[in-house]
Amino acid sequence: MDFEGLVKELITRTGCEAEKTGDEENQEYTLQYGLEDDRKQEVVIFPFEEDDKELVRLVSFIGKRQDFSNARLISFLELNMSLRFGAFAI
């Protein structure tokens, strides 16, 4: 996988800012996206292998546990069960 090329393509297509936050052994970038109302969202992206397949993992923090009601947390867990790839971690 050309991970560096993938990150460059993300920058080109989305206009995000990227900072290399990993090292040679553990490639990782933190991408920052500008949102409405001068808000920003950070997404950490890094490659990994599973079952001999090259994949990337995206991690984005959306808030603290106490920011969500129990009903919302349950809806996250229910959505997790329906996703083939991906998950919400609380």
Phi, psi and omega in degrees: 000136175269081184297317179300318178297321178298315180296317178299321178295320177299317179298314181297314186283330186249343182076016180287164172262145182229141176230129177287114183248000177255193177231189183298324182281323182238085181295136180197141174231147169251119180259142179236124181250133175279134180242180178299160176057034178059022176274161178226150176233129177261139177229126176263132181233135177207149181276155173203167178243141175215129183051044180062022176246136177275125182228168171237148177249135176246130180233128178222130181271127184249355178153177179269156182309317183291350177283350186239141177287163178300322179298319179293319178297319177297320179295325175299313181296321177295320177295319178306318183294337182267350182273131175288314176234137178108159181191156169264133176247132183242000000 
